[in-house]
Amino acid sequence: MDLSFHLRIAFLILASGTASFSLRILSLDVPHVVPRGRGAQLTCSYDLEGEKLYSVKWYRDDMEFFRFVPRDEPQQLYFPLEGIDVDFSKSTQQSIFIQNVQTETGGKFRCEVSADAPFFKTAAAEKWMAVEGKGPL
């Protein structure tokens, strides 16, 4: 089967109104200011509208540092990034816990949620977090 066949099927499903693909971020909770040396809980609440979750990715300043993929083993992946120290025991598919916040931790945080195949619908939200205090502890 060629790509045009799959596109026609997708169009028919969407046109018939039998499918709902309105994955959306309900809220993104990122502390506005965190004292240096403390921890920060970031929570991304979303509604998959009946779809299956493919992944939840977290970014700081457009650099991915954490990924949750329920079908993978391990489900949680960390990509080292200066100032980001994720506590896996306090992190889930909807929230992450950054421990020992440093000056470099601050920035623009984005949560990106993707539904599974065949459409991989994606929604994202972002907020800024600042760190109170100067220099490392």
MOMOTA-V805944 format. One record per residue. PHI is phi in whole degrees, -180 to 180 (* if undefined). PSI is psi in whole degrees, -180 to 180 (none if undefined). Layout:
PHI & PSI
PHI & PSI
This chain:
* & 139
-95 & 172
-61 & -36
-64 & -33
-62 & -47
-65 & -37
-66 & -39
-64 & -42
-63 & -45
-61 & -43
-63 & -43
-63 & -40
-63 & -47
-66 & -42
-67 & -30
-78 & -14
77 & 12
-86 & -9
-122 & 143
-119 & 120
-124 & 60
-113 & 49
-52 & 134
-151 & 151
-83 & 124
-83 & -41
-162 & 153
-128 & 114
-105 & 110
-129 & 125
-58 & 138
-68 & -43
-138 & 134
-124 & 133
-67 & 138
-55 & 137
91 & -13
-91 & 179
-103 & 161
-138 & 127
-98 & 125
-114 & 128
-125 & 132
-120 & 106
-95 & 133
-142 & 162
-123 & 118
-82 & -7
51 & 44
88 & -8
-81 & 164
-91 & 144
-73 & 131
-97 & -52
-160 & 157
-126 & 124
-119 & 143
-118 & 137
-129 & 149
-123 & 125
50 & 46
68 & 15
-112 & 120
-69 & 134
-127 & -15
-148 & 141
-141 & 135
-117 & 121
-130 & 107
-60 & -28
-86 & -10
-89 & 163
-132 & 114
-74 & 158
-73 & -30
-105 & 130
-124 & 141
-120 & 133
-113 & 111
-52 & 134
-147 & 131
-54 & 129
87 & -3
-114 & 117
-128 & 97
-83 & 132
-93 & 104
-63 & -33
-68 & -20
-110 & 12
-113 & 144
-134 & -170
-72 & -15
-113 & -10
-148 & 155
-129 & 152
-119 & 119
-99 & 121
-99 & 157
51 & 57
-58 & 134
-120 & 172
-53 & -41
-69 & -15
-69 & -33
-62 & 155
152 & -163
-92 & 118
-104 & 135
-128 & 136
-108 & 131
-128 & 119
-112 & 132
-125 & 135
-82 & 164
-78 & 179
-57 & 154
-94 & -8
-101 & -22
50 & 44
-56 & 138
-130 & 141
-133 & 150
-146 & 156
-147 & 154
-143 & 151
-149 & 158
-95 & 146
-132 & 132
-109 & 158
-114 & 130
-87 & 129
110 & 163
-121 & 146
68 & 165
-72 & 157
-74 & none
